[in-house]
């Protein structure tokens, strides 16, 4: 019925340039497919493995980092107990006014059954991060080995351009360090010391956050991202940053 | 000037007097909202939903699953999801037959840290 479109070859024209007619068509399709409860923006309504950009063909066949750290979040398992937030703060000395990970709440009063959901968010450790691109001093950079978006606080001048560049609002200014601070998958505090999990993943009582190496085909994250039985999506895919934090339900 | 202030105060006192027994009445009638904070923050149990909307009577839960004293259950070491799946506490009804199963719709009962701060008026 339709010609096969190679989505990855298409140029991203930006959401603001979508003509009204197409927008309407898309919305209709989105409603038909998922109802009005599709999470995030309208463009995440059809998210599936092909549109989960980090695992599109080129990245799936050859993940660029080793280990390629990734997190799969089972959104429906989150109960906002915030043990992850507490563990993160204790592990990484996050001050009360800052955050490296947060839990968002979404209420849908008209929904059938459950009317509330919680959405854990953190730095998506994007493959094409905007924050590193806009940093004038290269204080934030993509680690060439493991792909974690790191901070070199000695180089940070506190201009906050990275905050503007980040589509996920994953950065805060740490007064004590006098530098921007962000999630680094607990690299300095846990992973580099031999721990296998981030502080948040280890603290979760509901196995909501699955952490692992996406380049290892035997890993749980690889299996969860590469199956087609359950929808897997990323937040704000239209930003085109190819996140390494994935979301699923069930 | 003084007179108008007196009138305002009198009106405020009257509205308090009217609202007061009403609120207290709701609480004594069916127990009000219970916010559990153990073992995780936090779960909201609404007597209003269970008694007024679902039509449960006191002894349906307070005979065996829960003592009358609020929050007594969360002091027990077996007040866990695993225990609910065995049919204890909320699991006596939330088993997929009488009410939605305890291992589904997590955030229906779990209102989280955000929910507990709202419930406590912060």
Interface residues (C-beta under 8 A of the other chain):
Chain A: X76 X77 X78 X79 X80 X81 X82 X83 X103 X105 X113 X114 X115 X116 X117 X118 X205 X206
Chain B: X39 X40 X41 X42 X100 X105 X106 X107 X108 X110 X111 X112 X113 X114 X115
